[in-house]
């Protein structure tokens, strides 16, 4: 049977001080990419990745281009080795690196978009304070019901359907407080997340039209390989429709569980996390049936990339 490879690109929450430094030291193409990131963003993204401090790195308008730059650096190494994915997806912010992987965007425009996205999301988070809570041990239908009940207290939505029973909700603090109480009434866990905004909630609505307008300055090409999109867990090939999806993503749930289930049903046997840490591999291991023979490859540093390339 044909071996199918999926590239998975992480989002916010996968940052670590020092990320990308070994790639920067080892590959000239990566050094050029980080220089592009610094120039496009008008700030020292390279230094933040390599040296921190973590407090400055995790500011949303810094973090988004920083994680994207590291994922693009890892992807650059894979591209130079002529290794391509059969299908790819990115978790929230990671969707932009996935578009680069599929040939929808070039590296420079990917960095421009994530820089703008980070600025807009930080602006909306400051204007419309909120938070996020991870709900453990409940199915999406149950969580959706609780969100509906809590919506009487303010803006609230499902942000991430990460696994069958790991779901993140997002919105105003009042509505999240109500939802958290309802979760605990059912004897389940609700864990507040350390985030600076209510990502993927209606509180981000103020950024959608402006971001969609900004995309008109960027060239989107039809995908050369398959991409499964956060908002739909489906493919899309039309560049204008992709722009609409990327704008909608700001206020839509990340359907990660559905994406991984679809990849498995399509015969993916190798999941490669292209970027820092192994958050997405951890989620995939909770989704992929235990009887499926699949392989997981962390490809966020030289050691992981070389191990994967040696196998292929």
C-alpha positions in Angstrom: 0.0 0.0 0.0 1.2 3.5 -0.8 2.7 5.4 2.1 0.9 8.7 2.5 2.4 11.6 4.4 0.6 14.4 6.2 2.3 17.6 7.3 0.8 19.1 10.4 1.7 22.7 11.3 1.3 23.9 15.0 -0.3 27.2 16.2 0.0 29.3 19.3 0.9 27.4 22.4 3.8 25.5 20.7 6.4 28.2 21.4 9.6 27.6 23.2 12.6 29.9 23.7 15.4 28.7 21.4 13.1 27.3 18.7 14.7 27.4 15.2 18.2 28.3 16.4 19.8 24.9 15.3 18.1 25.3 11.9 19.4 28.9 11.6 22.9 27.7 12.4 22.8 24.7 10.1 21.1 26.0 6.9 21.8 29.0 4.8 18.2 29.0 3.4 16.8 29.2 6.9 19.0 32.2 7.7 17.6 34.0 4.7 14.1 33.1 5.8 14.5 34.5 9.3 16.0 37.7 7.8 12.9 38.0 5.8 10.8 37.6 8.9 12.7 40.3 10.7 12.4 42.7 7.7 8.7 42.0 7.0 7.6 42.3 10.6 9.9 45.3 11.4 11.1 43.7 14.5 13.7 41.1 15.6 11.7 37.9 15.3 14.9 35.9 15.1 16.1 37.1 18.5 12.7 36.5 20.1 12.7 32.9 18.8 16.3 32.2 19.8 16.7 34.1 23.0 13.2 35.2 24.2 12.3 36.4 26.8 9.2 34.2 26.9 7.0 37.1 28.1 7.9 39.1 24.9 7.8 36.1 22.6 4.2 35.2 23.7 2.7 38.6 22.9 0.3 37.7 20.1 1.7 40.1 17.5 5.2 38.7 18.1 4.2 35.0 18.6 2.3 34.5 15.4 5.1 35.4 13.0 7.6 33.7 15.3 5.9 30.3 15.2 5.2 30.7 11.5 8.9 31.5 10.8 10.0 28.3 12.6 7.5 26.2 10.8 8.5 27.7 7.5 12.2 27.0 8.4 11.4 23.3 9.0 9.4 23.2 5.8 12.3 24.7 3.9 14.6 21.9 5.0 11.9 19.3 3.8 11.5 21.2 0.5 15.3 21.3 -0.1 15.3 17.5 0.4 12.4 17.2 -2.1 10.0 15.7 0.4 6.4 16.7 0.0 3.2 15.9 1.8 0.2 14.2 0.2 -2.0 16.3 2.4 -1.4 19.0 5.0 -3.3 21.0 7.6 -2.4 23.6 10.2 -3.9 24.2 13.6 -5.3 27.8 13.6 -2.2 30.0 13.0 -0.5 26.9 11.5 -2.9 26.9 8.6 -0.7 29.6 7.0 2.3 27.4 6.9 0.1 24.7 5.4 -0.8 27.1 2.6 2.9 27.7 2.0 3.5 23.9 2.0 0.7 23.5 -0.7 2.0 26.3 -2.9 -0.9 28.6 -2.2 1.4 31.3 -0.8 5.1 32.1 -1.1 7.2 32.5 2.1 7.2 36.3 2.1 3.4 36.6 1.8 2.9 33.9 4.4 4.9 36.1 6.8 3.1 39.2 5.8 -0.3 37.6 6.5 0.6 36.1 9.9 2.1 39.5 10.9 -1.1 41.3 10.0 -3.2 38.6 11.6 -1.3 38.9 14.9 -1.7 42.6 14.9 -5.4 42.5 14.3 -6.1 39.7 16.8 -4.1 41.5 19.5 -6.1 44.7 18.8 -9.4 42.9 19.1 -8.4 41.1 22.2 -7.5 44.4 23.9 -10.8 45.9 22.8 -12.9 42.9 23.7 -11.3 41.0 26.6 -12.1 37.4 27.0 -10.5 34.0 27.5 -10.5 30.3 26.7 -11.3 27.1 28.7 -10.4 23.5 27.8 -13.3 21.1 28.5 -12.2 17.5 29.1 -14.3 14.3 29.0 -17.3 15.6 27.1 -18.4 15.1 23.5 -18.8 18.0 21.1 -22.6 17.7 21.2 -22.7 18.1 25.0 -20.3 21.0 24.9 -22.3 22.7 22.2 -25.4 22.5 24.3 -23.6 24.1 27.3 -22.2 26.8 25.0 -25.8 27.5 23.8 -27.0 27.9 27.4 -24.1 30.1 28.5 -24.6 32.4 25.5 -27.3 34.2 27.5 -24.4 35.7 29.5 -22.3 36.9 26.6 -20.3 35.9 23.5 -19.2 32.3 23.6 -18.4 29.6 21.1 -16.5 26.4 20.5 -12.9 27.3 19.5 -11.1 24.0 19.0 -12.5 20.5 18.5 -9.2 19.0 19.2 -10.0 15.3 20.0 -13.3 13.4 20.6 -13.3 14.7 24.3 -10.9 17.6 24.4 -12.8 20.7 23.3 -11.8 24.3 23.9 -14.5 27.0 24.4 -13.9 30.7 23.9 -15.6 34.0 24.7 -16.4 36.6 27.3 -15.4 35.9 30.9 -19.0 36.0 32.1 -20.2 33.4 29.6 -17.1 31.2 30.2 -17.8 31.3 33.9 -21.4 30.1 33.4 -20.2 27.3 31.0 -17.5 26.2 33.4 -20.0 25.9 36.2 -22.2 23.8 33.9 -19.3 21.5 33.0 -18.5 21.0 36.7 -22.1 20.2 37.5 -21.7 17.2 35.1 -18.6 16.1 37.0 -16.2 17.0 34.2 -13.1 19.1 34.1 -12.9 22.7 32.8 -9.4 24.2 32.7 -8.8 27.9 32.0 -6.0 28.4 29.4 -3.2 31.0 29.6 -4.1 33.0 26.6 -4.4 36.7 25.9 -7.6 36.7 24.0 -10.8 34.8 23.1 -9.5 33.4 19.8 -12.0 31.9 17.3 -14.9 33.7 19.1 -17.4 36.4 18.0 -15.2 38.8 20.0 -12.8 38.7 17.0 -15.4 39.7 14.5 -14.0 43.2 14.2 -10.9 41.9 12.4 -12.6 39.7 9.8 -13.5 42.3 7.1 -10.3 44.2 7.5 -8.2 41.0 7.2 -10.2 39.9 4.2 -9.5 43.2 2.6 -5.8 42.9 3.3 -5.7 39.6 1.5 -6.5 41.4 -1.7 -2.9 42.7 -1.6 -1.6 39.1 -1.6 -1.5 36.5 -4.4 -3.2 33.2 -3.6 -2.6 30.3 -6.0 -4.5 27.1 -6.4 -3.1 24.4 -4.1 -0.6 22.0 -5.6 -1.2 19.4 -2.9 -4.3 18.8 -0.7 -5.1 21.1 2.2 -7.8 20.4 4.8 -9.1 23.7 6.2 -9.9 24.4 9.8 -13.3 25.9 9.2 -14.7 23.0 7.2 -12.3 20.1 7.5 -12.7 19.9 3.7 -10.5 20.8 0.7 -10.9 24.0 -1.3 -9.1 24.8 -4.5 -10.4 28.2 -5.5 -8.1 31.0 -4.3 -10.9 33.5 -3.6 -12.8 30.9 -1.6 -9.6 30.1 0.3 -9.3 33.8 1.2 -12.9 33.7 2.5 -12.1 30.6 4.6 -9.0 32.2 6.1 -10.9 35.4 7.1 -13.7 33.2 8.5 -11.2 31.2 10.5 -10.8 34.1 12.9 -14.3 33.4 14.3 -14.8 29.8 13.3 -14.1 26.6 15.3 -10.9 24.7 14.4 -12.2 21.3 13.4 -9.0 19.4 14.1 -10.6 16.2 15.2 -12.5 16.0 11.9 -9.4 16.8 9.9 -7.3 14.0 11.5 -10.2 11.5 11.1 -10.4 12.4 7.4 -6.7 12.0 7.0 -6.8 8.5 8.6 -9.8 7.5 6.4 -7.8 8.7 3.4 -4.9 6.3 4.3 -2.4 8.7 5.8 0.3 6.5 7.5 2.9 9.2 8.5 2.0 12.3 10.5 4.9 14.8 10.5 4.7 17.8 12.9 6.5 20.6 11.0 7.2 23.1 13.7 8.1 23.5 17.4 7.1 20.9 20.0 4.7 18.0 19.5 1.3 19.2 20.5 -0.3 18.0 17.3 1.3 14.6 17.4 -0.2 14.3 20.9 -3.7 15.1 19.7 -3.3 12.7 16.7 -2.4 9.9 19.0 -5.7 10.4 20.9 -7.7 10.4 17.6 -6.1 7.7 15.5 -7.6 4.2 16.2 -5.1 2.0 18.2 -5.3 -0.7 15.5 -4.1 1.6 12.8 -0.4 1.3 11.8 0.7 4.9 11.6 4.0 6.7 12.4 4.6 10.0 14.1 7.5 12.2 13.3 8.4 15.4 15.3 10.2 17.6 12.7 10.7 20.8 14.7 14.5 20.7 14.9 17.5 19.3 13.1 17.5 16.0 15.0 13.8 15.3 14.2 14.1 16.5 10.6 17.1 14.3 9.9 15.5 11.3 11.5 12.4 11.7 9.2 14.5 12.4 6.1 16.7 9.3 6.8 13.6 7.2 6.8 12.4 8.6 3.5 
